[in-house]
């Protein structure tokens, strides 16, 4: 019984190791209307977020923006066939 419980616990803990949150290509538009290309941390929001984390480059420090400081933000999705961003 202890071996079964230990096995189930190991399986549950290892499943969490594979679910990673990554930074994806995106943009935000600040309150002045400037569009900024960046990497946005995609956390699969269930509801509308009040803030989000972003990086300007892969190696830069992370920043936090709130909906008080930006008008809009989103992810840039590229199509495999057209090679153009779909927005």
Secondary structure, 3 states (H helix, E strand, C coil): CHHHHHHHHHHHHHHHHHCCCEEEEEEEEECCCCEEEEEEEECCCCCCCCEEEEECCCCCCCEEEECCCEEEEEECEECCCCCCEEC
